[in-house]
Amino acid sequence: MKVCHLSSVHPRNDIRIFLKECISLKDAGFDISYVVADGLGNDEIQTIKIIDVGKLKHRFTRMFLSSLKVVIKGATIKADVYHFHDPELAPFCLVYRLLGKKVIFDVHENVAEQIQDKPWLGNFQKKFLSRLFNFLNKFFARTFYTIIAEKSYSNMYDKISLNFPLTTILNYPKLNFFKSYQNCKRSGNEFFYIGGVSNNRGLDTILEAFDILDRKNIDFKMHFVGAISDKPNFEKYPNLLDKVIFYGRKNLEYGYEISRQCVAGLAILKPIGNYVKSYPTKVFEYMAVGLPVVTSNFSLYKEIVEDNDVGWCVDPNSPTDIADVLIKIINTKTIDKISQRAVEQSSNYSWKNEEKKLLMLYRTILE
């Protein structure tokens, strides 16, 4: 059976799309193609065909023209199932339904919630666009099979009757990948972060917390691995230039090789709607490699971190609170016990269970 994944936004090595879903389907015997718009050319990786329609420079043209090109290219594959990952592809993917194809919409984010947090939009624009997306999302849920990446997203589909099943497939890590990076003998003063680097994801508050450590003459090092959206304010903190390292976007192997030398992993997201209600995948990755976790004190996060006793939850808006925990970690002599517990508990949050749900959905569709 032929399956075609489509994205005009995500990279070809996207963790959820390629490393988890495409590879799981390939291992189950499906013929997989993945159409992207990253400008890196066509390729074949682990027998998965990567088909590139090219990358456009401007954001507006990428949103519409790239989406159209991705869907047109996908049609030439003549797949049995089309599985798309960006909301802007949804209107174009209606064509596949008209052609009688099976289509899956994989909802990675609560876009309606995200719109509410866009600072460049006025209140009227936020309400209008959020309600419009909610309406369209419900229409698409009646038209396509729908996968959601978070349990909380199910609220978007309340009070509507769906023609197809709603399937929750969480972004838990593939534990086999992380085994080679496990380290339960941790100590020292180096900290780690992997993922998009922005103020909404705690950059400004974390820098202020480390400035507090520096002023107390506490030695440390901080490693940020990921694409940088907000420029770090080193004019305000010139003393941190040699102590906070930014590597830019790197693959998981590169990032978790750095994590071996660190004593804790940070995931201190701000209390923005979509973050408060969604699991940060990096928390489960940190646990899988035995990295104690420092994360935001949201109820959802506490259920993972505090209930399993694998780290600390802090006020994401309080540099002082964060600094106190960082100092506590540096001075903790029993961090190895937390590392070991994190690895043990990580088995409860494995992609293996989510893979079963993905394959079951495909079997249902193809039957």
C-alpha positions in Angstrom: 0.0 0.0 0.0 1.3 3.5 -0.9 1.3 6.2 1.7 2.2 9.8 1.0 3.0 12.3 3.8 2.9 16.0 3.0 4.3 19.1 4.6 5.0 22.6 3.2 6.5 23.7 6.6 8.3 20.8 8.4 11.8 19.6 7.5 12.4 16.3 5.9 14.0 14.9 9.1 11.1 16.1 11.3 11.0 14.0 14.4 7.3 13.3 14.5 6.7 13.0 10.8 9.8 11.2 9.5 11.6 9.6 12.5 8.4 8.3 14.1 5.5 8.0 11.7 7.1 7.4 8.4 9.6 4.9 9.8 7.0 3.1 11.8 4.8 2.8 8.7 7.8 1.7 6.5 8.7 -1.0 9.1 5.1 -2.2 8.9 5.5 -2.8 5.2 4.0 0.4 3.6 5.6 2.1 0.6 6.3 5.6 2.0 6.8 8.9 0.2 7.2 12.3 1.9 6.7 15.5 0.0 8.4 18.6 1.4 9.3 22.1 0.5 12.7 22.6 2.0 14.8 23.3 -1.1 17.3 20.4 -0.4 16.4 18.3 -3.4 15.0 14.8 -3.8 16.4 11.9 -1.8 15.8 8.4 -0.5 16.4 7.7 3.2 15.8 4.2 4.6 13.8 3.4 1.5 11.5 6.4 2.2 11.3 8.6 -0.9 11.8 12.3 -0.1 10.3 14.5 -2.8 11.1 18.3 -2.7 9.1 20.9 -4.5 11.6 23.7 -3.6 11.6 26.4 -1.0 10.1 29.8 -1.7 11.7 32.9 0.0 8.7 34.9 1.1 6.4 33.7 4.0 3.1 34.6 2.3 4.0 32.8 -1.0 5.3 29.8 1.0 2.0 29.5 2.8 -0.1 29.3 -0.3 2.0 28.5 -3.3 4.2 26.0 -1.6 1.1 24.3 -0.2 -0.4 24.1 -3.6 2.8 22.7 -5.1 3.1 20.1 -2.4 -0.5 18.8 -2.9 -0.1 18.8 -6.8 3.2 16.8 -6.4 1.5 14.4 -4.0 -1.3 13.7 -6.5 1.3 12.3 -9.0 2.3 9.6 -6.5 -1.2 8.1 -6.6 -1.1 6.9 -3.0 -3.7 4.9 -1.2 -3.5 7.2 1.8 -2.5 10.9 2.0 -1.3 12.0 5.5 -0.8 15.8 5.8 0.7 17.8 8.7 -0.1 21.6 8.1 -3.4 23.3 8.4 -2.7 25.4 5.3 -2.7 22.2 3.3 -6.2 21.3 4.3 -8.2 23.3 1.7 -6.0 21.8 -1.1 -6.2 18.3 0.3 -10.0 18.4 -0.3 -9.1 17.6 -3.9 -7.8 14.2 -2.7 -11.2 13.5 -1.1 -13.0 14.4 -4.3 -10.8 11.9 -6.0 -12.0 9.2 -3.5 -8.7 9.0 -1.6 -8.3 8.3 2.1 -6.9 11.5 3.8 -5.5 12.0 7.3 -5.0 15.4 8.9 -2.3 15.2 11.6 -3.0 18.2 14.0 0.4 19.1 15.7 -0.7 22.3 17.3 -3.8 24.1 18.6 -3.6 26.9 16.1 -6.8 28.7 17.4 -5.1 28.9 20.8 -1.8 30.1 19.3 -3.6 32.9 17.4 -4.7 34.4 20.8 -1.0 34.8 21.7 0.2 36.6 18.6 1.3 40.1 19.8 1.1 41.7 16.3 -2.6 41.0 16.1 -5.3 43.3 17.5 -8.0 41.9 19.8 -10.7 41.9 17.1 -8.3 40.1 14.6 -7.4 37.5 17.3 -11.1 36.7 18.0 -12.0 36.6 14.3 -9.1 34.5 13.1 -9.4 32.1 16.1 -13.1 31.6 15.5 -12.6 31.2 11.8 -9.9 28.5 12.3 -12.1 26.7 14.8 -14.9 26.6 12.3 -12.7 25.4 9.5 -11.0 22.8 11.8 -14.4 21.3 12.7 -15.3 21.2 9.0 -12.0 19.5 8.1 -12.5 17.0 11.0 -15.8 15.9 9.3 -14.0 15.6 6.0 -10.7 13.8 6.9 -9.5 11.2 9.4 -8.0 13.3 12.2 -5.0 12.6 14.4 -4.3 14.9 17.4 -0.9 15.2 19.1 -2.2 16.2 22.5 -5.2 14.9 24.6 -6.2 18.6 25.2 -6.8 19.2 21.5 -9.9 17.0 21.7 -11.8 20.0 23.2 -11.7 21.5 19.7 -14.0 18.8 18.4 -16.6 18.9 21.2 -20.2 19.0 20.3 -19.7 17.9 16.7 -20.4 14.6 15.1 -17.4 13.2 13.3 -17.6 11.0 10.2 -14.2 9.5 11.0 -12.5 8.4 14.2 -10.5 11.0 16.2 -7.1 9.4 17.2 -4.7 10.7 19.8 -1.1 9.9 19.0 1.2 11.6 21.5 4.7 12.7 20.8 6.5 10.3 23.1 10.1 9.5 22.2 11.5 6.4 20.5 13.4 5.0 23.5 15.8 2.8 21.5 17.2 6.0 20.0 18.0 7.6 23.3 19.6 4.5 25.0 23.0 5.2 23.5 22.9 8.7 25.1 21.8 7.6 28.6 23.9 8.7 31.5 22.9 8.1 35.1 26.2 9.3 36.7 25.6 13.0 36.5 27.2 15.8 38.4 28.6 19.3 37.8 27.3 22.7 36.7 26.3 22.4 33.1 22.7 22.7 31.9 21.0 21.7 28.6 18.1 22.8 26.4 17.1 21.4 23.0 14.3 22.8 20.8 13.2 26.2 19.4 14.9 29.0 21.3 12.6 32.0 22.1 11.4 34.2 24.9 8.1 32.4 24.9 10.1 29.2 25.6 11.9 30.9 28.5 15.0 32.3 27.0 14.8 35.8 28.6 13.9 34.5 32.0 16.6 31.8 31.9 19.3 34.3 31.0 18.2 36.5 33.9 18.3 33.5 36.2 21.9 32.7 35.1 22.8 36.3 35.6 21.8 35.9 39.3 24.1 32.8 39.5 27.0 34.8 37.9 26.5 37.7 40.4 26.7 35.2 43.2 30.1 33.9 41.7 28.6 30.5 41.0 30.3 28.9 38.1 28.1 27.3 35.4 27.6 26.6 31.7 24.4 26.6 29.6 24.0 24.8 26.3 21.1 25.8 23.9 20.6 23.6 20.9 18.0 24.7 18.5 16.9 27.4 16.0 16.9 30.9 17.5 13.8 33.0 17.1 14.6 35.7 19.6 18.1 37.2 19.8 19.7 36.8 23.2 20.2 40.1 25.0 24.0 39.9 25.6 24.1 43.7 25.8 22.2 43.4 29.1 24.2 40.4 30.2 27.7 40.7 28.6 29.1 38.6 31.5 27.2 35.6 30.1 28.9 35.6 26.7 31.4 32.8 27.6 29.0 30.9 29.8 25.9 30.5 27.6 26.5 28.7 24.3 24.1 28.7 21.3 24.6 26.0 18.7 21.7 26.8 16.4 19.6 24.1 14.8 21.3 20.7 15.0 20.0 17.1 14.7 19.1 15.0 17.8 22.3 13.1 17.7 24.4 16.3 18.0 22.2 17.7 20.7 22.1 14.6 23.0 25.8 14.1 22.6 26.2 17.4 24.4 23.6 16.4 27.0 25.9 13.7 28.3 28.0 16.3 30.2 25.0 18.1 31.7 23.4 17.8 35.1 19.8 18.8 34.2 17.6 19.7 31.1 15.5 22.8 31.0 12.0 23.2 29.5 10.8 26.4 31.1 7.9 27.5 28.8 5.9 30.6 29.5 2.2 30.3 30.6 0.8 30.6 27.0 -2.4 28.8 26.2 -1.0 26.2 23.9 2.0 25.4 26.1 0.0 25.1 29.3 -2.2 22.4 27.8 0.5 20.5 25.8 3.2 18.1 26.8 6.7 19.4 25.9 8.3 16.4 24.1 11.8 17.4 25.3 10.7 16.5 28.9 10.2 12.8 27.9 13.5 12.9 25.9 15.4 14.2 28.9 13.9 11.4 31.1 14.9 8.8 28.4 18.6 9.9 28.7 18.6 10.2 32.5 18.6 14.0 32.5 16.8 15.5 35.6 14.2 18.0 34.4 13.6 21.6 35.3 10.2 22.7 33.8 7.3 25.1 34.3 4.9 24.6 37.3 1.9 23.9 35.1 -0.5 21.1 36.4 0.1 19.0 33.3 3.9 19.2 33.7 3.7 18.5 37.5 1.9 15.2 36.7 5.0 14.0 34.8 7.9 15.6 36.7 6.8 15.9 40.3 4.6 12.8 40.5 7.5 10.7 39.1 10.1 12.6 41.1 12.3 13.2 38.2 13.0 16.9 38.6 11.7 20.3 39.6 8.8 22.6 38.5 9.4 26.3 38.7 7.6 29.6 38.2 8.4 30.3 34.5 8.1 34.1 35.1 10.4 34.2 38.1 14.2 34.3 37.4 14.7 34.1 41.2 12.8 30.9 41.5 14.7 29.4 38.5 18.0 30.5 39.9 17.3 28.9 43.3 16.5 25.6 41.7 19.7 25.7 39.5 21.8 26.4 42.6 20.1 23.5 44.4 20.9 21.2 41.5 24.6 22.2 41.4 24.8 21.5 45.2 22.8 18.3 45.1 24.9 15.2 45.8 22.2 12.6 45.0 21.4 13.7 41.5 22.3 10.1 40.3 19.2 8.8 42.0 17.0 11.2 40.1 18.8 10.3 36.8 18.2 6.6 37.4 14.5 7.2 38.3 14.0 9.3 35.1 15.3 6.4 32.9 13.1 3.9 34.7 9.9 6.1 34.5 10.6 6.9 30.8 9.3 3.5 29.8 5.7 4.8 30.6 6.1 7.5 27.9 7.3 5.5 24.8 6.5 5.9 21.1 6.0 2.1 21.0 2.5 2.5 22.4 1.7 5.4 20.1 3.0 3.4 17.1 0.4 0.7 17.8 -2.4 3.3 17.6 -1.0 4.7 14.3 -0.9 1.3 12.7 -4.4 0.4 14.0 -5.8 3.6 12.4 -4.2 2.7 9.1 -5.6 -0.8 9.2 -9.0 0.6 9.9 -8.8 3.1 7.0 -7.5 0.5 4.5 -10.2 -2.0 5.5 
